Amino acid sequence: QVQLVEVGGGLVQDGGSLRLSCAASGLTFKNYNMAWFRQAPGKEREFVAVASWRRDIANYTDSVKGRFTVFRDNVENTVYLQMNSLTPEDTAVFYCAARHRLSSVYHFWGPGPQVTVSS
């Protein structure tokens, strides 16, 4: 079955950096858009960034543009989220998600590491 395993959450100070990784198995990775979502306490889950199945195409929500970078390794079947200049407003559970290139729905989700940014 499909598994998404995230690594890299934790506690970081305001202005710091973290890198999340999400290793996928059980799917043909190159055919999937790989995204990151996050859910802050008391808020709805929101889209953060996506690495398209089309190589070198990525999209971001406005609040992270210029600070976060999403990239993928189709050999290692892994997607990464490099997060720089973190602020306490970035504190959330971050979820990796996979959407087949022919689908409009993210069918597969990881369990979500916690990212906490202290002020």
N, C-alpha and C positions, 0 to 999 in steps of 0.2 A: 504494500500500500504506500501511498504518498506520505512522506514525512518531511517536515521543515523543522530544522533544529537551529535555534538562534544562540549565539554566544556573544558576550561582550558588554552586557549591561553593568550597572554599578553606580557608585557615588562619585561625583566629580564637583569641583568648585566652579563657581561662576567664572565664565571666561575660558574654561577648560575644554578638553576634547575627549571624545570617545569614538571607537569604531565598533560597530555591530557587524556581525556576519551571520548569514543564514545559509546553511547547507541543505540542499534539496536531494531527495532520493525518491525513486519510484515513479518518476516522470521523465519525459524527454525535455530536459531543461531548456534547450535552445528554442523550443516552441512556446515558451511561456514568458509573459510579462511578469517581472518580479518586483513587488512593491513593498514599501514600508508604510504602515499606519501607526498611529499612536492614540492612546486614550489617557487623558489627564484625569485626576480625581474630580468627580462630579461633572465631567464633560462627556460629550459624545465622542466616539472614535472618529478620527479624522485622517484623511490621506496626507502623507508626508512627501513621498517621492516614489518614482517608478523607473526601473531600467527596462526599456522595451526589449522585446524579443529581437527587434531589429537592432543590431549592434550600434553602439555609440549614440543612441537616442535616449534621453532621460527627461523627465518632467518633475517639477517640484511645486509644492504649495508656496505661496508668496512669503510666508513667515520664515522659511528656511533658505530661501534663495541666497546664494553667496556665502552661506555658512555650512550647508550640508552638501555632500556629494554622494550620489549612488552609482555604483558600478558593479559589473558582474564578470565572472570568470566561467566561461562555458566549458572549460576543461575540468575545473574543480566542482562544477555545478553549485556555485556559491554566489550569492549576492551580498554586497557590503553597503554599509551606510557610514560614511565618515562624517562625524559631527564636530564642528569647530565653533568656537565662540559661543559656547552653551550658556544659557541663562536659566534662572529658576523657572521661567515659563515653559521651558522644554521638558520639565519633569513629567514623566508619563510612563506607561507601559508601552513598549514598542513591539509591534507585530509585523512579522514577515508574511507576505501573502503571494499566492501564485494564481495567475489568470491565463488560461490558454489563449493563444493569439486569435482564435476564432470565436472566443466567448466574451461576453460583457460582464461576467461574474467572477469574482475571486472565490474559487471553490476550496482552496487549500490554505490553511493558516497555521502558523507556528504558535507556541504557547505564550510567547511574549516575555522578553526580559525587562526588568524595571530599570529605568534610568532616572536618577535623582541628581539634581543640580542644586547645590547648597549656595546660599548667598553669603 
